[in-house]
Amino acid sequence: MAFNLEKLLRPHIANIKPYSSARDEYSGKAGIFLDANENPFGSMASGSFNRYPDPYQLDIKQKLAEVKNVFANQIFLGNGSDEAIDLLMRAFCIPGQDNIILLPPTYGMYEVSAGINDIEIQKVNLTEDYQLRPDAILEAVNESTKIIFICSPNNPSGNKVNRKDIYQVLDNFNGLVVVDEAYIDFSDEPSFTTELEKYPNLLVMQTFSKAWGLASLRIGMAFASEKIIKILNLIKPPYNISGLTQEKVLEALGNADAIHQVVKDTFVERQFLEAEVSKFPFVKKIFPSNANFILIKVDGARAIYEFLIEQTIIIRDRSKVVLCEDCLRVSVGTREENEAFLKALNLFKP
């Protein structure tokens, strides 16, 4: 189907004049900076943080483009992936008029952001084994549907979504398809960033919070056509990524090969957890995972969750989430953390 970005965009967004920061007008790194009313005498903390950072994070994007095999102008960096989610709704969805499609069980911030922005939500549940129902998804689309969010590997179930089903949605929906790949580093599937040239209606989200180990820095990635990225840059806050965060992300990108060992260690610990958890009589099922967590179906999920809290072991109770009844989500920890979890679980008396 024909994808028309200009038609999808909220009309007033196309005419917005972006905030012009001082560093937009001069991109050099050397000079006498008397343009932004900064403190010229330095910072009250150790380090040099008295100058505003690069508003477009160009050094990171150039390095990240090499790592991800995309072009730098196909990258948007946000304050976590949540910023990209919010900006997409503000750019493309008219409050009180347009809608998005969510596929429960899925990442909760899509619904939260839609609620904040007064965007109607259409829900098409996944199958019992947490796969898409592409025909039902496309049937739910109407003239006011602007975005479909697909999470793969999915949170909270952990499985990868059948690729052919995502293609079916991409091929038959003329709005924006967002593929959230927060856990892609733990999956054996190639990223959908490889499909950006073919699908102008595709946006792929990833994060530095999981395999990269930078959750505290709050930085997420969005990959899309240059036109879509320009829209996100148009409406984002001028300095949405701090200088300290940019510095540390560049450091991490210089050590990108280390992520392979992190993923390998995670796989070992995930297999250990799956094997040991399966021995408990109250565990009914462990769902297949392509992420750094496992979803477990148990008898008495809430009781187990509350007992573990008393033991200062914190997991997530997903038992009230659709299709996750009686389920607990457990992140993969270090061997020491995993053994402490299992020791506490062994103390639980149903």
Secondary structure, 3 states (H helix, E strand, C coil): CCCCHHHHCCCCHHHCCCCCCHHHHCCCCCCCCCCCCCCCCCCCCCCCCCCCCCCCCHHHHHHHHHHHCCCHHHEEEECCHHHHHHHHHHHHCCCCCCEEEECCCCCCHHHHHHHHCCCEEEECCCCCCCCCCHHHHHHHCCCCEEEEEEECCCCCCCCCCCHHHHHHHHHHCCCEEEEECCCHHHCCCCCHHHHCCCCCCEEEEEECCCCCCCHHHCCEEEECCHHHHHHHHHHCCCCCCCHHHHHHHHHHHCCHHHHHHHHHHHHHHHHHHHHHHCCCCCEEEECCCCCCEEEEEECCHHHHHHHHHHCCCCCEECCCCCCCCCEEEEECCCHHHHHHHHHHHHHCCC
